[in-house]
């Protein structure tokens, strides 16, 4: 799947990036599935129960982005498949490159 013309919406600041992710729990493996509108679609192997899918998402992103788990925070959507995720210490371009996606349509935040 290739990104749409606009790409995912990524808010970039001095601390890192915030992006919206659409999580599909219960998949056979954890993998970035591409772009869905302005969201990054990620399939996770864990079931959507007792925070297991969220833990799986954080662990996967930490490994893919080369950051510690505590650098990743789910800001909203803890019990929803659509989540706002903050990653500290990563640029928008770095996020997309490490997730195998193209250049962002991001906005800078002062």
Secondary structure, 3 states (H helix, E strand, C coil): CCCCCCCCCEEEECCEEEEEEEEECCCCCCEEEEEECCEEEEECCCCCCCCHHHHHHHHHHHHHHCCCHHHEEEEECCCCCEEEEEEECCCHHHHHHHCCCCCCCCEECC
